[in-house]
Amino acid sequence: MQFLIDEDLPHSTGDFDFSDVRNYPPAQYAGLIVLGVPRDATALFILKLLEGFLKQDKLVSELRGEISNY
């Protein structure tokens, strides 16, 4: 996580704990993307889900300092 902060990169995860703004204040990150993935999701499924998110230019451009649940 520190690498992402140091490099000013958004963090994508399937861990909904990152949706808790008390523990992960959005303003401290380049963005937090919380992906809703099934437990049995394959790497290919997760990649396609993330690609679908990243194709939403307006959403991605407004991500800085925000949490996006997708």
Secondary structure, DSSP 8 states (H G I E B T S, - for coil): -HHHHHTT--EEES-GGGG-TTTS-GGGSS-EEE----TT--HHHHHHHHHHHHT-HHHHHT-TT-EEE-
